[in-house]
Amino acid sequence: SFDYVINDNSSVGGVQLSTGTDIYISTVSGGNGLQLLDIGPFDLNGQTCTLGNGAWGSIQLTGGARNIISSGGTGIFIINGSPVTTPIVFSSDGTSTLTFGSSVRVELNNGFNFGNKLTTIAGTLRMNANSFVSLNAPYYANGSLLQYYTGGNFNRTIEWGATSDDGYPYNVSISNNSTLIPGGSSNTGIALNLENDLTIDNGSSFYMDYGAVDMTVPLKVGNDININGNLSLSEQIGGDIEVGGNWTRNGITGNFYPKDRAVFLNGSGLQTLTVAGGSATETFDYLIIDNNGAGVSLSSTDVLVDDLLTLSNGIVTTGSNEVYLLNNAGTAITGYQSDPTAGVAYLNSSYINGNLRRE
């Protein structure tokens, strides 16, 4: 246990925690608990560093690019923070930056400010119960993960809320029986975009319509979505979902509630739609196929469309499965090329290659 840790080591090896040794930085008298002043990295070496006591948990940077790494397995960096005077990452020379390495999991237990375009998460940022990001979000490197691990309801803060740069996550997961409310804290119109994969674990939920807090902007998933828990879209106009990769749902533990909103499959490569187990059927109210690459393939899954199927761009290949239009007065299909005499233009446009049923 230390009041302050000052890394002024100029070696490329830096300062390393020994195997079996965790540290706690209490900073009980105020000030900057962890100061990274020279090029030597602060190496967790698979151990845990807790930056401890409320407002005195700030991190000071000086002299260039500073790194917290873990050379011996996953290192854990816990920030206890403060709900009142939020600690911060700050650069005392105005140019220094901080990167938490790819083997480091940063855990927030309260409030923290990652500094104005100063901090990069290359590993995992875990949001625990009572955590929040204040004023400045981190950058997320390729391969990184923003993980909601609260074990209860959680209102999104600025850790996720941009279309690029800081606050634009790479991968996102909702885990540990957590419920993410992205529109909470008056965030219903704040961007809900991520670059790569979204995973909702078994027992966890992602509700775009929680209570009366309905998103008015879409959830935009750059690559795959994996639904092992619960996903509900918004009940307000605009609260749709766009998926650039594969759609996969566990048909036994996962549930999808379309809420009369649209699902866009708008990738640039082949997209597969899979329900594993259960009824092996996915139900959409509005489904828009807008794939400008290899189209959409149904993998051991039937698709039921309750209101409108729009074929804007891309071929839907069903194999032995089928697209089923619910037989009611409002259900329709639109956007397809209806004239087969159009030859090549027809064959490369938008249609269903396989089984289409309406009863």
C-alpha positions as a Python dict, from the first residue, in 0.01 Angstrom:
ca = {
    (1, 'S'): (0, 0, 0),
    (2, 'F'): (137, 339, -106),
    (3, 'D'): (16, 695, -77),
    (4, 'Y'): (176, 781, -415),
    (5, 'V'): (362, 593, -687),
    (6, 'I'): (594, 795, -912),
    (7, 'N'): (742, 614, -1210),
    (8, 'D'): (1047, 814, -1315),
    (9, 'N'): (1224, 515, -1470),
    (10, 'S'): (1394, 579, -1805),
    (11, 'S'): (1456, 211, -1890),
    (12, 'V'): (1257, 36, -2163),
    (13, 'G'): (1180, -226, -1896),
    (14, 'G'): (1025, 32, -1667),
    (15, 'V'): (873, -70, -1333),
    (16, 'Q'): (721, -416, -1292),
    (17, 'L'): (505, -570, -1020),
    (18, 'S'): (646, -898, -898),
    (19, 'T'): (442, -1216, -939),
    (20, 'G'): (203, -1246, -644),
    (21, 'T'): (222, -878, -554),
    (22, 'D'): (-78, -644, -587),
    (23, 'I'): (-59, -278, -492),
    (24, 'Y'): (-303, -18, -359),
    (25, 'I'): (-244, 354, -409),
    (26, 'S'): (-443, 538, -144),
    (27, 'T'): (-334, 903, -193),
    (28, 'V'): (-505, 988, 135),
    (29, 'S'): (-352, 1337, 153),
    (30, 'G'): (-459, 1451, -190),
    (31, 'G'): (-267, 1496, -515),
    (32, 'N'): (-193, 1267, -807),
    (33, 'G'): (-173, 909, -692),
    (34, 'L'): (6, 770, -997),
    (35, 'Q'): (262, 983, -1177),
    (36, 'L'): (416, 855, -1502),
    (37, 'L'): (710, 1086, -1566),
    (38, 'D'): (951, 894, -1791),
    (39, 'I'): (953, 643, -2076),
    (40, 'G'): (968, 324, -1868),
    (41, 'P'): (627, 148, -1876),
    (42, 'F'): (434, 61, -1563),
    (43, 'D'): (407, -318, -1598),
    (44, 'L'): (128, -489, -1401),
    (45, 'N'): (271, -832, -1492),
    (46, 'G'): (-65, -1006, -1442),
    (47, 'Q'): (-122, -841, -1103),
    (48, 'T'): (-371, -582, -977),
    (49, 'C'): (-315, -213, -911),
    (50, 'T'): (-597, -26, -733),
    (51, 'L'): (-599, 351, -762),
    (52, 'G'): (-781, 422, -451),
    (53, 'N'): (-933, 704, -266),
    (54, 'G'): (-1199, 908, -441),
    (55, 'A'): (-1090, 1242, -584),
    (56, 'W'): (-726, 1167, -517),
    (57, 'G'): (-706, 902, -784),
    (58, 'S'): (-575, 1121, -1067),
    (59, 'I'): (-299, 1011, -1307),
    (60, 'Q'): (-32, 1262, -1408),
    (61, 'L'): (162, 1230, -1735),
    (62, 'T'): (482, 1403, -1839),
    (63, 'G'): (736, 1363, -2117),
    (64, 'G'): (558, 1188, -2403),
    (65, 'A'): (369, 862, -2462),
    (66, 'R'): (319, 674, -2135),
    (67, 'N'): (210, 310, -2107),
    (68, 'I'): (52, 82, -1851),
    (69, 'I'): (109, -273, -1973),
    (70, 'S'): (91, -630, -1849),
    (71, 'S'): (364, -866, -1969),
    (72, 'G'): (250, -1169, -1767),
    (73, 'G'): (-115, -1234, -1849),
    (74, 'T'): (-410, -1003, -1783),
    (75, 'G'): (-328, -719, -1548),
    (76, 'I'): (-610, -539, -1368),
    (77, 'F'): (-611, -165, -1307),
    (78, 'I'): (-897, -69, -1073),
    (79, 'I'): (-1008, 293, -1046),
    (80, 'N'): (-1228, 365, -746),
    (81, 'G'): (-1283, 728, -843),
    (82, 'S'): (-1528, 967, -686),
    (83, 'P'): (-1888, 1076, -751),
    (84, 'V'): (-1815, 1432, -635),
    (85, 'T'): (-1473, 1556, -748),
    (86, 'T'): (-1396, 1321, -1034),
    (87, 'P'): (-1029, 1220, -1071),
    (88, 'I'): (-867, 1266, -1410),
    (89, 'V'): (-587, 1168, -1646),
    (90, 'F'): (-398, 1488, -1719),
    (91, 'S'): (-85, 1588, -1906),
    (92, 'S'): (122, 1837, -1709),
    (93, 'D'): (328, 1927, -2020),
    (94, 'G'): (27, 1942, -2251),
    (95, 'T'): (155, 1676, -2495),
    (96, 'S'): (182, 1346, -2307),
    (97, 'T'): (-64, 1059, -2358),
    (98, 'L'): (-154, 733, -2184),
    (99, 'T'): (-224, 387, -2330),
    (100, 'F'): (-357, 94, -2130),
    (101, 'G'): (-212, -207, -2313),
    (102, 'S'): (-395, -493, -2481),
    (103, 'S'): (-345, -723, -2179),
    (104, 'V'): (-480, -470, -1928),
    (105, 'R'): (-837, -461, -1797),
    (106, 'V'): (-934, -122, -1658),
    (107, 'E'): (-1219, -148, -1407),
    (108, 'L'): (-1425, 156, -1302),
    (109, 'N'): (-1602, 145, -966),
    (110, 'N'): (-1703, 512, -963),
    (111, 'G'): (-1648, 827, -1167),
    (112, 'F'): (-1340, 896, -1379),
    (113, 'N'): (-1231, 1146, -1645),
    (114, 'F'): (-995, 1001, -1907),
    (115, 'G'): (-867, 1345, -2005),
    (116, 'N'): (-915, 1550, -2318),
    (117, 'K'): (-805, 1310, -2596),
    (118, 'L'): (-530, 1167, -2374),
    (119, 'T'): (-619, 804, -2303),
    (120, 'T'): (-640, 494, -2522),
    (121, 'I'): (-789, 158, -2416),
    (122, 'A'): (-619, -123, -2608),
    (123, 'G'): (-752, -401, -2383),
    (124, 'T'): (-1078, -388, -2183),
    (125, 'L'): (-1268, -111, -2011),
    (126, 'R'): (-1505, -273, -1764),
    (127, 'M'): (-1793, -65, -1629),
    (128, 'N'): (-1883, -198, -1283),
    (129, 'A'): (-2178, -97, -1063),
    (130, 'N'): (-2186, 278, -980),
    (131, 'S'): (-1928, 362, -1246),
    (132, 'F'): (-1947, 649, -1492),
    (133, 'V'): (-1721, 840, -1729),
    (134, 'S'): (-1717, 1216, -1677),
    (135, 'L'): (-1643, 1487, -1936),
    (136, 'N'): (-1390, 1292, -2149),
    (137, 'A'): (-1410, 938, -2285),
    (138, 'P'): (-1110, 728, -2394),
    (139, 'Y'): (-1014, 620, -2743),
    (140, 'Y'): (-1067, 250, -2816),
    (141, 'A'): (-798, 70, -3016),
    (142, 'N'): (-870, -207, -3267),
    (143, 'G'): (-941, -528, -3077),
    (144, 'S'): (-1043, -350, -2756),
    (145, 'L'): (-1358, -420, -2556),
    (146, 'L'): (-1603, -198, -2370),
    (147, 'Q'): (-1767, -434, -2121),
    (148, 'Y'): (-2075, -359, -1910),
    (149, 'Y'): (-2042, -573, -1598),
    (150, 'T'): (-2269, -399, -1350),
    (151, 'G'): (-2488, -691, -1245),
    (152, 'G'): (-2796, -466, -1262),
    (153, 'N'): (-2947, -173, -1451),
    (154, 'F'): (-2701, 75, -1598),
    (155, 'N'): (-2754, 406, -1776),
    (156, 'R'): (-2500, 467, -2051),
    (157, 'T'): (-2261, 756, -1994),
    (158, 'I'): (-2009, 912, -2235),
    (159, 'E'): (-1788, 603, -2251),
    (160, 'W'): (-2009, 518, -2553),
    (161, 'G'): (-2156, 803, -2752),
    (162, 'A'): (-1960, 902, -3064),
    (163, 'T'): (-1939, 808, -3431),
    (164, 'S'): (-1558, 824, -3436),
    (165, 'D'): (-1255, 903, -3218),
    (166, 'D'): (-1296, 910, -2840),
    (167, 'G'): (-1615, 749, -2715),
    (168, 'Y'): (-1649, 526, -3025),
    (169, 'P'): (-1598, 166, -2903),
    (170, 'Y'): (-1454, -121, -3103),
    (171, 'N'): (-1623, -425, -2942),
    (172, 'V'): (-1901, -403, -2682),
    (173, 'S'): (-2035, -674, -2451),
    (174, 'I'): (-2311, -677, -2190),
    (175, 'S'): (-2222, -941, -1932),
    (176, 'N'): (-2269, -1059, -1571),
    (177, 'N'): (-2652, -1034, -1572),
    (178, 'S'): (-2637, -665, -1655),
    (179, 'T'): (-2908, -454, -1817),
    (180, 'L'): (-2786, -169, -2037),
    (181, 'I'): (-3023, 126, -2081),
    (182, 'P'): (-2858, 326, -2362),
    (183, 'G'): (-3115, 606, -2352),
    (184, 'G'): (-3082, 665, -1978),
    (185, 'S'): (-2949, 993, -1837),
    (186, 'S'): (-3115, 1186, -2125),
    (187, 'N'): (-2910, 1004, -2391),
    (188, 'T'): (-3197, 896, -2619),
    (189, 'G'): (-3061, 1100, -2911),
    (190, 'I'): (-2687, 1035, -2854),
    (191, 'A'): (-2505, 819, -3114),
    (192, 'L'): (-2507, 445, -3044),
    (193, 'N'): (-2242, 325, -3288),
    (194, 'L'): (-1964, 68, -3256),
    (195, 'E'): (-1699, -38, -3502),
    (196, 'N'): (-1699, -415, -3468),
    (197, 'D'): (-1898, -675, -3266),
    (198, 'L'): (-2180, -646, -3013),
    (199, 'T'): (-2235, -941, -2776),
    (200, 'I'): (-2522, -973, -2529),
    (201, 'D'): (-2443, -1257, -2291),
    (202, 'N'): (-2689, -1506, -2148),
    (203, 'G'): (-2874, -1342, -1858),
    (204, 'S'): (-2794, -987, -1973),
    (205, 'S'): (-3013, -741, -2163),
    (206, 'F'): (-2990, -445, -2398),
    (207, 'Y'): (-3313, -243, -2391),
    (208, 'M'): (-3350, 51, -2631),
    (209, 'D'): (-3703, 98, -2493),
    (210, 'Y'): (-3651, 61, -2117),
    (211, 'G'): (-3948, 218, -1938),
    (212, 'A'): (-4030, 538, -2121),
    (213, 'V'): (-3665, 591, -2221),
    (214, 'D'): (-3678, 513, -2594),
    (215, 'M'): (-3385, 568, -2826),
    (216, 'T'): (-3451, 804, -3120),
    (217, 'V'): (-3132, 714, -3309),
    (218, 'P'): (-3034, 367, -3438),
    (219, 'L'): (-2797, 114, -3291),
    (220, 'K'): (-2525, 77, -3558),
    (221, 'V'): (-2317, -240, -3531),
    (222, 'G'): (-2021, -234, -3767),
    (223, 'N'): (-1978, -609, -3778),
    (224, 'D'): (-2146, -905, -3600),
    (225, 'I'): (-2421, -910, -3341),
    (226, 'N'): (-2448, -1207, -3103),
    (227, 'I'): (-2771, -1226, -2902),
    (228, 'N'): (-2743, -1475, -2615),
    (229, 'G'): (-2956, -1261, -2381),
    (230, 'N'): (-3228, -1004, -2454),
    (231, 'L'): (-3233, -732, -2720),
    (232, 'S'): (-3524, -492, -2755),
    (233, 'L'): (-3541, -210, -3008),
    (234, 'S'): (-3702, 127, -2939),
    (235, 'E'): (-4069, 212, -2962),
    (236, 'Q'): (-3988, 554, -3108),
    (237, 'I'): (-3915, 648, -3470),
    (238, 'G'): (-3542, 624, -3541),
    (239, 'G'): (-3466, 358, -3282),
    (240, 'D'): (-3379, 90, -3539),
    (241, 'I'): (-3073, -135, -3573),
    (242, 'E'): (-2816, -157, -3852),
    (243, 'V'): (-2585, -458, -3874),
    (244, 'G'): (-2284, -477, -4104),
    (245, 'G'): (-2192, -839, -4031),
    (246, 'N'): (-2362, -1158, -3918),
    (247, 'W'): (-2679, -1180, -3710),
    (248, 'T'): (-2665, -1470, -3462),
    (249, 'R'): (-2914, -1545, -3185),
    (250, 'N'): (-2919, -1830, -2936),
    (251, 'G'): (-3272, -1961, -2983),
    (252, 'I'): (-3281, -2105, -2631),
    (253, 'T'): (-3141, -1825, -2411),
    (254, 'G'): (-3165, -1524, -2643),
    (255, 'N'): (-3470, -1311, -2724),
    (256, 'F'): (-3522, -1041, -2984),
    (257, 'Y'): (-3808, -790, -2961),
    (258, 'P'): (-3839, -578, -3280),
    (259, 'K'): (-4102, -337, -3136),
    (260, 'D'): (-4222, -230, -3482),
    (261, 'R'): (-3879, -97, -3574),
    (262, 'A'): (-3655, -181, -3870),
    (263, 'V'): (-3356, -412, -3895),
    (264, 'F'): (-3107, -316, -4168),
    (265, 'L'): (-2859, -575, -4294),
    (266, 'N'): (-2625, -335, -4471),
    (267, 'G'): (-2281, -494, -4487),
    (268, 'S'): (-2034, -501, -4773),
    (269, 'G'): (-1959, -876, -4757),
    (270, 'L'): (-2162, -1193, -4715),
    (271, 'Q'): (-2391, -1173, -4411),
    (272, 'T'): (-2538, -1482, -4247),
    (273, 'L'): (-2852, -1491, -4037),
    (274, 'T'): (-2857, -1771, -3778),
    (275, 'V'): (-3081, -1881, -3492),
    (276, 'A'): (-2916, -2169, -3310),
    (277, 'G'): (-3156, -2393, -3121),
    (278, 'G'): (-3515, -2329, -3020),
    (279, 'S'): (-3760, -2259, -3302),
    (280, 'A'): (-3479, -2166, -3547),
    (281, 'T'): (-3696, -1880, -3676),
    (282, 'E'): (-3617, -1508, -3657),
    (283, 'T'): (-3910, -1266, -3662),
    (284, 'F'): (-3877, -910, -3789),
    (285, 'D'): (-4137, -637, -3821),
    (286, 'Y'): (-3943, -448, -4089),
    (287, 'L'): (-3642, -608, -4258),
    (288, 'I'): (-3430, -411, -4506),
    (289, 'I'): (-3168, -593, -4713),
    (290, 'D'): (-2915, -333, -4827),
    (291, 'N'): (-2603, -542, -4875),
    (292, 'N'): (-2383, -415, -5155),
    (293, 'G'): (-2147, -713, -5152),
    (294, 'A'): (-2220, -1084, -5145),
    (295, 'G'): (-2575, -1068, -5010),
    (296, 'V'): (-2744, -1242, -4716),
    (297, 'S'): (-2757, -1616, -4645),
    (298, 'L'): (-2997, -1795, -4412),
    (299, 'S'): (-2809, -2049, -4202),
    (300, 'S'): (-3046, -2318, -4068),
    (301, 'T'): (-3292, -2037, -4003),
    (302, 'D'): (-3629, -1930, -4138),
    (303, 'V'): (-3715, -1561, -4150),
    (304, 'L'): (-4066, -1437, -4070),
    (305, 'V'): (-4149, -1079, -4170),
    (306, 'D'): (-4449, -933, -3993),
    (307, 'D'): (-4489, -599, -4178),
    (308, 'L'): (-4253, -514, -4464),
    (309, 'L'): (-3958, -679, -4638),
    (310, 'T'): (-3753, -433, -4842),
    (311, 'L'): (-3499, -564, -5094),
    (312, 'S'): (-3292, -257, -5165),
    (313, 'N'): (-2965, -421, -5262),
    (314, 'G'): (-2834, -775, -5236),
    (315, 'I'): (-2955, -1129, -5294),
    (316, 'V'): (-3112, -1332, -5013),
    (317, 'T'): (-3013, -1699, -5045),
    (318, 'T'): (-3240, -1926, -4843),
    (319, 'G'): (-3100, -2273, -4913),
    (320, 'S'): (-3347, -2522, -4762),
    (321, 'N'): (-3490, -2248, -4541),
    (322, 'E'): (-3750, -1988, -4631),
    (323, 'V'): (-3860, -1629, -4605),
    (324, 'Y'): (-4216, -1622, -4476),
    (325, 'L'): (-4441, -1318, -4512),
    (326, 'L'): (-4709, -1313, -4247),
    (327, 'N'): (-5050, -1326, -4409),
    (328, 'N'): (-5218, -1006, -4304),
    (329, 'A'): (-5343, -704, -4492),
    (330, 'G'): (-5041, -488, -4408),
    (331, 'T'): (-4757, -727, -4489),
    (332, 'A'): (-4573, -652, -4813),
    (333, 'I'): (-4252, -692, -5004),
    (334, 'T'): (-4092, -404, -5191),
    (335, 'G'): (-3773, -286, -5358),
    (336, 'Y'): (-3709, -600, -5562),
    (337, 'Q'): (-3643, -618, -5935),
    (338, 'S'): (-3969, -758, -6066),
    (339, 'D'): (-3886, -787, -6438),
    (340, 'P'): (-3669, -1091, -6516),
    (341, 'T'): (-3631, -971, -6876),
    (342, 'A'): (-3386, -713, -6744),
    (343, 'G'): (-3121, -982, -6783),
    (344, 'V'): (-2788, -920, -6611),
    (345, 'A'): (-2914, -616, -6429),
    (346, 'Y'): (-3188, -829, -6281),
    (347, 'L'): (-2957, -1112, -6182),
    (348, 'N'): (-2723, -874, -5999),
    (349, 'S'): (-2992, -671, -5830),
    (350, 'S'): (-3218, -756, -5536),
    (351, 'Y'): (-3426, -1068, -5504),
    (352, 'I'): (-3476, -1389, -5306),
    (353, 'N'): (-3281, -1685, -5439),
    (354, 'G'): (-3480, -1970, -5286),
    (355, 'N'): (-3800, -2014, -5093),
    (356, 'L'): (-4054, -1738, -5038),
    (357, 'R'): (-4386, -1828, -4876),
    (358, 'R'): (-4703, -1642, -4796),
    (359, 'E'): (-5015, -1810, -4667),
}
